[in-house]
Amino acid sequence: MSADLKEAAARRGSFVQTVRAVAWSFFGVRRSSGYAEDVQKLNPVHVIVAGIVGAALFIAALVVLVRWVVGSGVAGA
């Protein structure tokens, strides 16, 4: 591992901060100052985990929504 990668992985940003940053990025509304702050504080491992969890929750919500609409008969009307 390079020194930069070790330093990035040792960052102490909280997982809650990471989840909030990933959630804002899913919506696509992020100021450049907020992005720059995240780059300095957040642990890249946390970002990857939060991104995967966020994507899985998004897909699960879509599946539940589609099943509910199809099951309610609204889609066939």
C-alpha positions in Angstrom: 0.0 0.0 0.0 1.2 3.5 -0.8 1.6 6.1 2.0 -1.2 8.2 0.6 -3.6 5.2 0.7 -2.6 4.3 4.2 -3.1 7.9 5.3 -6.6 8.1 3.6 -7.7 4.9 5.3 -6.6 6.2 8.7 -8.9 9.2 8.5 -11.2 9.6 11.5 -14.4 10.9 9.8 -17.4 9.3 11.5 -19.6 6.8 9.7 -22.6 9.1 10.2 -20.8 11.9 8.4 -20.0 9.5 5.6 -23.6 8.3 5.3 -24.8 11.9 5.1 -22.3 12.7 2.4 -23.2 9.7 0.4 -26.9 10.4 0.8 -26.4 14.0 -0.5 -24.4 12.6 -3.4 -27.3 10.2 -4.4 -29.5 13.3 -4.8 -26.7 15.1 -6.7 -26.8 18.2 -4.5 -23.4 18.9 -3.0 -21.5 22.2 -2.8 -17.9 22.2 -3.8 -16.9 23.4 -0.4 -18.7 20.4 1.2 -17.1 18.1 -1.3 -13.6 19.5 -0.4 -14.3 19.1 3.3 -15.4 15.5 2.7 -12.3 14.6 0.8 -10.2 15.8 3.7 -12.2 14.1 6.5 -13.9 10.9 5.3 -12.4 7.5 5.2 -12.6 6.0 1.7 -13.5 2.5 3.1 -16.5 4.1 4.9 -17.5 5.8 1.6 -17.5 2.5 -0.3 -19.5 0.7 2.4 -22.0 3.5 2.7 -22.4 3.7 -1.1 -23.0 -0.1 -1.4 -25.5 0.0 1.5 -27.2 3.0 0.0 -27.5 1.5 -3.4 -28.9 -1.8 -1.9 -31.5 0.2 0.1 -32.5 2.2 -3.0 -33.0 -1.0 -5.1 -35.0 -2.6 -2.3 -37.2 0.4 -2.0 -37.8 0.3 -5.8 -38.7 -3.4 -5.7 -41.1 -2.8 -2.8 -42.7 0.1 -4.6 -43.2 -1.8 -7.8 -44.6 -4.8 -6.0 -47.1 -2.6 -4.1 -48.2 -0.8 -7.3 -48.6 -4.0 -9.3 -50.3 -5.7 -6.3 -52.8 -2.9 -5.8 -54.2 -3.1 -9.3 -53.3 0.5 -10.1 -50.9 -0.5 -12.8 -53.6 -2.6 -14.7 -56.3 0.1 -14.7 
